[in-house]
Amino acid sequence: MVSTVDRAAAPPLSRFPERLKAALAAAAVALVLAVPLVGLRTVDQGGALGIETRWDWVGIGVAAVFVGRLAGGLLAGAWASAATRLGAALPALPHGRLMRGFAVAGIGFAVALPFLPFADRYVVDLGTTLLIYVMLGWGLNVVVGLAGLLDLGYVAFYAVGAYAYALLALHFDLSFWICLPLAGLLAALFGIALGFPVLRLRGDYLAIVTLGFGEMIRIILINWQSLTNGPNGLSSIPRPSFFGLPFERAPAAGVTAFHQLFGLDFSPEHRIVFLYLLILTLALLTNLFVLRLRRLPLGRAWEALREDEIACRALGINPTNVKLSAFAIGAMLGGFAGAFFATRQGFISPESFTFIESATILAIVVLGGMGSQIGVVLAAAFLVLLPEIGREFAQFRMLIFGAAMILIMIWRPRGLLGRRDPTVRLGRPT
Amino acid sequence: MAYFLQQLINGLTLGAVYGLIALGYTMVYGIIGMINFAHGEVYMIGAFMAVTAFTVLGVLGVTYVPLALVVVLLVSVCFTAAYGWTIERVAYRPLRGAPRLAPLISAIGMSIFLQNYVQLLQGARVKPMPPVIRGGFELLHTERFSVQLSYIQCFIMLLTVVLIAVFTLLIARTKLGRAQRACEQDRIMAALLGVDVDRTISLTFVIGAALAAVAGMMVTMYYGVVDFFIGFLAGLKAFTAAVLGGIGSLPGAMLGGLLIGLVEAFYSAYFSIEYKDVAAFSILVLVLIFRPSGLLGRPEVEKV
């Protein structure tokens, strides 16, 4: 520990030879890594493989690593102290009125967004996507952040909700408002059915079983052709209506469309704005629900269980039931989000429910800081908006996404707003 | 009976591959207690190294098969091990001592990064590989069915046995193996007694990556196709195998790998090929319910 402080305090140039050596070593490693994968590329030449060389790329890559490491080393001291200062500033934020003010301003902005002048179709659509992830993040936060159960297959419940809504709406012609609770209920039942056998397992086993479960659901969706239409997915899923008023230019005879009732000109944006406000409402309800739950005995039991299972048992909390409730509630929220996703897209296929979705949602929870509601919003904004900003580098999107996950974790291992204080405590928080 | 024998051979071959990957998971888990999510990607990189090495040898005009095999084996093991070392150095070492989920997220990030890295550099299309070893023995011949043991299956099983033998000796007899076992039991105590913990962990990743590289090379030769996405499912199943055998237990990983391979082969032969992956995970769930510490794992003692 002492040596790190010394290093940070030393003037940058005094350790130059050492840094040069480190940079040379990094460049040498980069060269070894780059030669076979960057320098050589196997290409299909009429059935047989040929080889292409790209030594110029290797040169650029190795030079970049060398310069990056050298500059990084030289700037490390300055950066380290800056990062510490920034890091020290961040956890102070969630306390008190400032954070509450932020939250209220954020909600106000979110409500007003579709009516602002710059909000075109693209912005509102992006906001909708963002809010789906926020809602999923809040749902998973119950499982991972509060109850401390590592769930790597959360997307399964999202998929169950989406397919439940699509199938109910397609086959039984039920409206969105009836399907939504049914989809949530079904997802919760799935959560209980999965949770019952596996919740006795300890952390990492649970992780791998949930991951396997997520894959199982996807494989079943692909192969159960008669129900799910396999890899082709379900299309023409009914769109939601404004309490019975459809968003259509020319509604069927005897049906009043939304724009007719309110005497507006028809615009396809009505539906987009409506969907946006719908998910915003759902997400805010989720948030309120979770915040309330955290204060109930059940929510406090979740947090206690996360901290120490043995102590919980000694205090008479039944770990299995408490975990099961967290799992079921998390699954239900995922199911709601899934139902919304299905009605928004109008088309769903197993493609939308791959492991990468689970990983993204988990990343949102962990990057945001486990258990932090506002952290989830920040992390979701980061992970959803980052690929959008990098649209010109579309092919590098996922590459940057992966690298960003690593870098944020190294920078702030507890997440952006990570705190483990209990929600409710006796006496004043210190 | 003949059909059963054939599936047994296929299952054991597949299981050998899963077992080799599972060893990497179980070693890393044993020593630093994290799921090395990027390990499947290391295996995928090993497969790509093998394809590239075979192609380069083909261009150079090396046609003597044993020489080619040795060269490809060495090349893919060395370069993949370098990747394994770098992954630990870049993504996991800075997170030592961080909360338990942090390295896991970093590992998932690394896995996404490597998948896209290989896809961008080598292309998204499937790489075909002409078979290097052809032919085989005919073990049994009935009028309806003949049981084949191809040379490539022999090669995979033999190489696996040799590797396991070397690996067991390495862990049981060498200084590195002792250091590794010491770190696994108690990292702080090992450090106090003069074991270089960081170096031992690095070498664990190097050994795991080397084994995964051999698995990647075997699969390349066995199936003849490789793409950038093979690491995910193989990694998932290998991890399943490691958990099945009891995570942290080295013989358990190999046993779990063989079992998963057999389950997959028999399930797709006798039931349905679409649901073979579901079968593997269902077995896992069942084993965990009735034997939560896996087949050969030590039951964990919970302390207050």
Interface residues (C-beta under 8 A of the other chain):
Chain A: V29 V32 L33 V35 P36 L37 V38 L40 R41 T42 V43 D44 G47 A48 L49 G50 I51 V144 L150 P197 V198 R200 L201 R202 G203 D204 Y205 A207 I208 V209 L211 G212 F213 E215 M216 I219 I220 I222 N223 E309 I310 A311 F355 I356 A359 L362 A363 V366 L367 M370 Q395 F396 M398 L399 F401 G402 A403 A404 M405 I406 M409 I410 P413 R414 G418
Chain B: Y29 I35 I45 F48 M49 V51 T52 A53 F54 T55 V56 G58 V59 V75 F79 A82 Y83 W85 T86 V90 A91 P94 L95 A98 P99 R100 L101 A102 P103 L104 I105 S106 I108 G109 M110 S111 I112 F113 L114 Q115 N116 Y117 V118 L120 L121 Q122 G123 R125 K127 P128 M129 P130 F232 L233 L236 F239 T240 V243 I247 E274 Y275 D277 V278 A280 F281 S282 L284 V285 L288 I289 P292 E300 E302 V304
